[in-house]
Amino acid sequence: MTVKPFYKQVKEAGNITVCGMYPSSQVTHDENNLPSFVPGYSMRLTGDVRELSMEEVEEKAAHNRDFNVAVYDIKKYPATRIFLIYRAKGECYDFDYAKEHRDHKLERERFSYGGMEVEPAGLTITEQCIGCGKCQTICSFDAIVPGTPYRILGNRCDECGNCYVNCPVGAITSKGV
């Protein structure tokens, strides 16, 4: 609604980030007072938005009945506005930190649409790798597999940095460093 601060923020910024967690974002603690998460999913979407005109909303409603609620709301509450995320990138993060249902802690997939580029998940082990295996030993996410050089499975890597800071020859690269 145009009278709310959030409308003004989105309108001025022209972009938005939306996050969600299932089944719960509540953290419990184990007997050692360490955080414990039930297995679940986290989603993040960041993208560029534009406001739709009433005509655009009505056109969408003609082809998709889910938009009927938007038409109804705009007519009942004239300050209502609808934004469309037309270009975005994001990630689906399937976590099971206690390994209750599989042999590794997470599966992640990054995606994009509308021409936005997405950077693959995970750190990278370069040809400088000497094959010592220290990275694999300390990776609690089971994201590193042996080879020449060792390799990081991006879909399992949490980008925690343990391998990065412990590699004796600096063979691991990070996008942020």
C-alpha contacts under 8 A as a table, 3 or more apart, distances in Angstrom:
res1	aa1	res2	aa2	distance
1	M	4	K	5.72
1	M	7	Y	6.15
1	M	79	A	4.88
1	M	80	T	4.14
1	M	81	R	5.56
2	T	5	P	7.98
2	T	7	Y	5.60
2	T	8	K	6.97
2	T	79	A	5.29
2	T	80	T	6.48
2	T	81	R	6.85
3	V	7	Y	7.26
3	V	8	K	7.98
3	V	79	A	6.99
4	K	7	Y	5.52
4	K	8	K	6.90
5	P	8	K	5.22
5	P	9	Q	6.25
6	F	9	Q	5.02
6	F	10	V	6.19
7	Y	10	V	5.32
7	Y	11	K	5.99
8	K	11	K	5.08
8	K	12	E	6.01
9	Q	12	E	5.33
9	Q	13	A	5.96
10	V	13	A	5.16
10	V	14	G	5.65
10	V	15	N	6.23
10	V	16	I	6.56
10	V	49	V	7.91
11	K	14	G	5.46
11	K	50	R	7.70
11	K	51	E	7.66
13	A	16	I	7.76
14	G	48	D	5.74
14	G	49	V	5.35
14	G	50	R	6.65
15	N	46	T	7.33
15	N	47	G	5.39
15	N	48	D	4.14
15	N	49	V	5.14
15	N	85	I	7.93
16	I	46	T	5.73
16	I	47	G	5.66
16	I	48	D	6.52
16	I	49	V	6.97
17	T	44	R	7.07
17	T	45	L	5.56
17	T	46	T	4.23
17	T	47	G	6.56
18	V	44	R	5.75
18	V	45	L	5.26
18	V	46	T	6.47
19	C	42	S	7.32
19	C	43	M	5.52
19	C	44	R	4.46
19	C	45	L	6.51
20	G	42	S	5.68
20	G	43	M	5.27
20	G	44	R	6.70
21	M	24	S	6.14
21	M	25	S	5.76
21	M	40	G	7.34
21	M	41	Y	5.62
21	M	42	S	4.35
21	M	43	M	6.41
22	Y	25	S	6.88
22	Y	40	G	5.42
22	Y	41	Y	5.14
22	Y	42	S	6.43
23	P	40	G	5.79
23	P	41	Y	7.21
24	S	38	V	7.82
24	S	40	G	7.60
26	Q	37	F	7.73
27	V	35	P	6.22
27	V	36	S	5.97
27	V	37	F	5.71
28	T	35	P	5.80
28	T	36	S	5.15
28	T	37	F	6.58
29	H	32	N	7.54
29	H	33	N	5.06
29	H	34	L	5.16
29	H	35	P	4.47
29	H	36	S	5.17
30	D	33	N	5.15
30	D	34	L	5.47
30	D	35	P	6.49
30	D	36	S	6.23
31	E	34	L	7.40
37	F	96	D	7.83
37	F	97	Y	7.01
38	V	96	D	7.07
38	V	97	Y	7.93
39	P	94	D	7.77
39	P	95	F	5.58
39	P	96	D	4.35
39	P	97	Y	6.91
39	P	98	A	7.88
39	P	100	E	7.73
40	G	94	D	5.94
40	G	95	F	5.48
40	G	96	D	6.67
41	Y	92	C	7.02
41	Y	93	Y	5.52
41	Y	94	D	4.48
41	Y	95	F	5.98
42	S	92	C	6.01
42	S	93	Y	4.98
42	S	94	D	6.50
42	S	95	F	7.81
43	M	90	G	7.35
43	M	91	E	5.76
43	M	92	C	4.72
43	M	93	Y	6.15
44	R	90	G	5.17
44	R	91	E	5.39
44	R	92	C	6.79
45	L	88	A	6.59
45	L	89	K	5.74
45	L	90	G	4.19
45	L	91	E	6.72
46	T	88	A	5.43
46	T	89	K	5.56
46	T	90	G	6.04
47	G	85	I	6.14
47	G	86	Y	7.32
47	G	87	R	5.41
47	G	88	A	3.80
47	G	89	K	6.27
48	D	85	I	5.65
48	D	86	Y	6.13
48	D	87	R	5.34
48	D	88	A	6.30
49	V	83	F	6.16
49	V	84	L	5.34
49	V	85	I	4.39
49	V	86	Y	5.90
49	V	87	R	7.36
50	R	83	F	5.49
50	R	84	L	5.48
50	R	85	I	6.78
50	R	86	Y	7.36
51	E	81	R	7.05
51	E	82	I	5.84
51	E	83	F	4.35
51	E	84	L	6.24
52	L	55	E	7.99
52	L	56	E	5.90
52	L	57	V	6.48
52	L	81	R	7.38
52	L	82	I	5.65
52	L	83	F	5.75
52	L	84	L	6.64
53	S	56	E	5.19
53	S	57	V	6.40
53	S	82	I	7.91
54	M	57	V	5.06
54	M	58	E	6.13
54	M	71	V	7.60
54	M	74	I	7.91
55	E	58	E	5.12
55	E	59	E	6.12
56	E	59	E	5.03
56	E	60	K	6.21
57	V	60	K	5.14
57	V	61	A	6.16
57	V	67	F	6.87
57	V	70	A	7.20
57	V	71	V	6.61
57	V	82	I	7.82
58	E	61	A	4.93
58	E	62	A	6.25
58	E	67	F	7.64
58	E	68	N	7.81
58	E	71	V	6.38
59	E	62	A	5.16
59	E	63	H	6.93
60	K	63	H	5.41
60	K	64	N	5.88
60	K	67	F	6.35
61	A	64	N	4.87
61	A	65	R	5.25
61	A	66	D	6.79
61	A	67	F	4.51
61	A	68	N	5.34
61	A	71	V	7.49
62	A	65	R	6.86
64	N	67	F	6.04
64	N	68	N	7.84
65	R	68	N	5.30
66	D	69	V	6.52
67	F	70	A	5.21
67	F	71	V	6.57
68	N	71	V	5.07
68	N	72	Y	6.11
69	V	72	Y	4.97
69	V	73	D	6.01
70	A	73	D	5.07
70	A	74	I	6.08
70	A	82	I	7.44
71	V	74	I	5.28
71	V	75	K	6.25
72	Y	75	K	5.28
72	Y	76	K	6.10
73	D	76	K	5.06
73	D	77	Y	5.59
73	D	78	P	7.68
73	D	80	T	6.72
74	I	77	Y	5.12
74	I	78	P	5.03
74	I	79	A	7.00
74	I	80	T	5.10
74	I	81	R	6.97
75	K	78	P	5.68
77	Y	80	T	5.74
85	I	88	A	6.85
86	Y	113	Y	7.94
86	Y	114	G	6.14
87	R	112	S	7.69
87	R	113	Y	5.71
87	R	114	G	4.28
87	R	115	G	6.50
87	R	116	M	5.98
88	A	112	S	5.57
88	A	113	Y	5.62
88	A	114	G	6.56
88	A	115	G	7.95
88	A	116	M	5.79
89	K	110	R	7.40
89	K	111	F	5.62
89	K	112	S	3.98
89	K	113	Y	6.49
89	K	116	M	6.30
89	K	117	E	7.07
89	K	118	V	6.16
90	G	110	R	5.64
90	G	111	F	5.44
90	G	112	S	6.24
90	G	118	V	7.81
91	E	108	R	6.84
91	E	109	E	5.54
91	E	110	R	4.22
91	E	111	F	6.08
92	C	108	R	5.60
92	C	109	E	5.33
92	C	110	R	6.45
93	Y	106	L	7.03
93	Y	107	E	6.11
93	Y	108	R	4.44
93	Y	109	E	6.64
94	D	106	L	5.49
94	D	107	E	5.07
94	D	108	R	5.93
95	F	105	K	5.84
95	F	106	L	4.37
95	F	107	E	6.54
96	D	99	K	5.25
96	D	100	E	6.50
96	D	101	H	7.09
96	D	102	R	7.68
96	D	104	H	7.51
96	D	105	K	4.83
96	D	106	L	5.83
97	Y	100	E	7.81
97	Y	104	H	7.76
97	Y	105	K	4.55
97	Y	106	L	7.01
98	A	105	K	6.84
99	K	102	R	5.37
99	K	103	D	5.76
99	K	104	H	5.86
99	K	105	K	5.58
102	R	105	K	7.53
103	D	142	D	7.92
104	H	141	F	5.79
104	H	142	D	5.60
104	H	143	A	7.77
104	H	156	R	7.41
105	K	140	S	7.96
105	K	141	F	5.35
105	K	142	D	7.45
105	K	156	R	7.29
106	L	141	F	7.13
106	L	155	N	7.60
106	L	156	R	5.36
106	L	157	C	7.66
106	L	158	D	7.77
107	E	155	N	5.29
107	E	156	R	5.14
108	R	121	A	7.82
108	R	154	G	7.88
108	R	155	N	4.78
108	R	156	R	6.41
109	E	121	A	7.71
109	E	155	N	6.18
110	R	118	V	6.88
110	R	119	E	7.77
110	R	120	P	6.88
110	R	121	A	7.10
111	F	118	V	6.40
112	S	115	G	7.34
112	S	116	M	5.86
112	S	117	E	6.37
112	S	118	V	6.02
113	Y	116	M	5.87
120	P	154	G	7.00
121	A	154	G	4.78
121	A	155	N	6.41
121	A	157	C	7.04
121	A	159	E	7.82
122	G	152	I	6.83
122	G	153	L	6.88
122	G	154	G	4.04
122	G	155	N	7.09
122	G	156	R	7.67
122	G	157	C	5.01
122	G	158	D	6.80
122	G	159	E	5.62
123	L	152	I	6.66
123	L	154	G	7.04
123	L	157	C	7.34
123	L	159	E	6.26
123	L	172	I	6.85
123	L	173	T	5.94
123	L	174	S	5.21
123	L	175	K	7.17
124	T	151	R	7.21
124	T	152	I	6.21
124	T	172	I	5.52
124	T	173	T	5.24
124	T	174	S	6.76
125	I	128	Q	7.87
125	I	129	C	6.76
125	I	149	P	6.91
125	I	150	Y	6.56
125	I	151	R	5.98
125	I	152	I	6.79
125	I	171	A	5.63
125	I	172	I	4.41
125	I	173	T	6.36
126	T	129	C	6.03
126	T	149	P	6.91
126	T	171	A	5.25
126	T	172	I	6.06
126	T	173	T	7.25
127	E	148	T	7.85
127	E	149	P	5.93
127	E	171	A	7.11
128	Q	149	P	7.78
128	Q	169	V	7.19
128	Q	170	G	7.65
128	Q	171	A	5.04
129	C	132	C	7.85
129	C	148	T	7.50
129	C	149	P	5.40
129	C	150	Y	6.99
129	C	169	V	7.14
129	C	171	A	5.21
129	C	172	I	7.94
130	I	149	P	7.27
130	I	169	V	7.65
131	G	146	P	7.71
131	G	147	G	7.42
131	G	148	T	6.68
131	G	149	P	6.32
131	G	150	Y	6.48
133	G	136	Q	5.31
133	G	137	T	6.35
133	G	146	P	7.25
133	G	150	Y	7.60
134	K	137	T	5.08
134	K	138	I	6.34
134	K	163	C	7.70
134	K	166	N	7.50
134	K	167	C	6.88
135	C	138	I	5.46
135	C	139	C	6.08
135	C	144	I	7.15
135	C	162	N	7.64
135	C	163	C	4.71
135	C	164	Y	7.93
135	C	166	N	7.03
135	C	167	C	6.41
136	Q	139	C	5.28
136	Q	142	D	7.26
136	Q	143	A	7.64
136	Q	144	I	5.17
136	Q	145	V	6.77
136	Q	146	P	7.61
136	Q	163	C	7.72
137	T	140	S	8.00
138	I	162	N	6.92
138	I	163	C	6.84
139	C	142	D	5.67
139	C	143	A	6.70
139	C	144	I	6.99
139	C	162	N	6.81
139	C	163	C	6.63
140	S	143	A	7.94
141	F	156	R	6.53
141	F	157	C	6.47
141	F	158	D	7.16
142	D	156	R	7.13
142	D	157	C	7.94
143	A	152	I	5.57
143	A	153	L	5.06
143	A	154	G	7.24
143	A	155	N	7.90
143	A	156	R	5.02
143	A	157	C	5.31
144	I	150	Y	6.89
144	I	151	R	5.59
144	I	152	I	4.47
144	I	153	L	6.08
145	V	150	Y	5.81
145	V	151	R	5.35
145	V	152	I	6.45
145	V	153	L	7.53
146	P	149	P	7.29
146	P	150	Y	4.55
146	P	151	R	6.47
147	G	150	Y	4.37
147	G	151	R	6.60
152	I	157	C	7.06
153	L	156	R	5.57
153	L	157	C	6.20
154	G	157	C	4.99
157	C	160	C	7.76
161	G	164	Y	4.90
161	G	165	V	6.18
162	N	165	V	5.54
162	N	166	N	6.13
163	C	166	N	5.19
163	C	167	C	5.84
163	C	172	I	7.20
164	Y	167	C	5.73
164	Y	170	G	7.17
164	Y	171	A	7.89
164	Y	172	I	5.31
164	Y	173	T	6.91
164	Y	174	S	7.50
165	V	170	G	7.94
167	C	170	G	5.34
167	C	171	A	6.55
167	C	172	I	6.92
168	P	171	A	7.94
170	G	173	T	7.78
173	T	177	V	7.63
174	S	177	V	5.44
